[in-house]
C-alpha cells in the first residue's frame, strides 16, 4: 500500500503501472499479482487503506468543546501527510475515474460520509451543550462542510492556490458567526484561532 | 470546439484522440492538425471556448436585487448545458491534468476568477443598497461561494450525488441567514426560493 502511495506520487494515476508499484517496494510484478489480480483490485484495496488513515486522522481530533472539534475535523480533513508528496493530484485523478469504476465511487463516498457523520455529531453535541444555536441542522451543516472540503481539495490541486487554508478559514467563520449561540465564542486559546489570526 | 465537446462526453479525457474529435465533425485528422499542432493546443483553445460560454451564462444573470443576483450566479455556475452529456466527468479529468499542464491551470483559474469577481460585485452592491450587512467582506464571500461551487462539481461527478442542488441550497441559506441585513429577506417570488422550497 505504501509502495502504491509512492508510485502514485511519482507517476500520477494515468501513468501508474503494476511495474511502477513493484519497483517502489523491490518486489517483482509477479508477486504483486499473487495478491491482486488486477490494478483495479489493488487500487480498491489502496482506497480502503487511505480511508483507514483518513478516519484515524479524524478520530485523533479529541477536543471536548464541540465547536473546537468541528474546526479540528475540518483541519484534519484538509491536512494531508506531510511528506512533500504531490498526492493530491493523484487523488483528484482517482476521483475523476469514479464514473468509470463503481467500486471506486463507493470507496470515495466513504470519505465524505466519515467526515459528515463526525461533523453532524459535533453539531448535535454543540446544540445540546448550548454552544450552537438551537435548531442548527446537523445534516445540513455536515453537507456544507463536506462540500467546502471537497472544493478546497479540488482548487488546491487544479489551481495551485492556498485554497485549503482559505476553506478552513471559511468554516471557522461559519462556526464562529453562524453556528455559535449568542454570547458563545471560540476559546481565545483555540488552535483554530491561533492558526488563522484575523 | 463543439466536436471536442462531444468527443469528451463520449470518450472522456483519458481516451480523447484527435481522430475521435475529427470523427465528431466529419473532418479529417489532417484538417484538425492544420489548425492545431497538438492536442494540447486544441484543448487550450477549447478551455477558452468553454470559459466564454461560462461567462455568458454568468452575465445572463440580470437580477437587479443583489441578493437574488448572487443566488442566480451560483445557479448559473452550477448548471451545465442541458444536453444529457456527461461533460462534468471530462471537466474533472481536465482539472486533474492541471498540475501537468500550466496552460490548463491558467484557463481553469479563469473560471473561478470570473465567478469570484461577479460574486464580490454583488456583495459590494448589496452592502451599498443596505440589503447585506454592513462590513460583509466581498472577497471572503466570493472565496466561500467559489469553493462551494468547486466542491459541488467534484462531488456530483465523483459521487453521483445530487450535490449541486445541495450546494446551491447551502449558498441560498448563507445569503438568507448570514449576508442579509436585519429585516431584509429574499423576495417571496424569488426563483431561488421557488426552486428550493423549505
Interface residues (C-beta under 8 A of the other chain):
Chain A: X12 X13 X14 X86 X89 X92 X93 X95 X96 X98 X99 X100 X105 X108 X109 X112 X140 X143 X144 X146 X147 X148 X149 X150 X151 X152 X153 X154 X155 X157 X158 X159 X160 X161 X163 X166 X167 X169 X170 X173 X177 X178
Chain B: X12 X13 X14 X86 X89 X92 X93 X95 X96 X98 X99 X100 X105 X108 X109 X112 X140 X143 X144 X146 X147 X148 X149 X150 X151 X152 X153 X154 X155 X157 X158 X159 X160 X161 X163 X166 X167 X170 X173 X177 X178
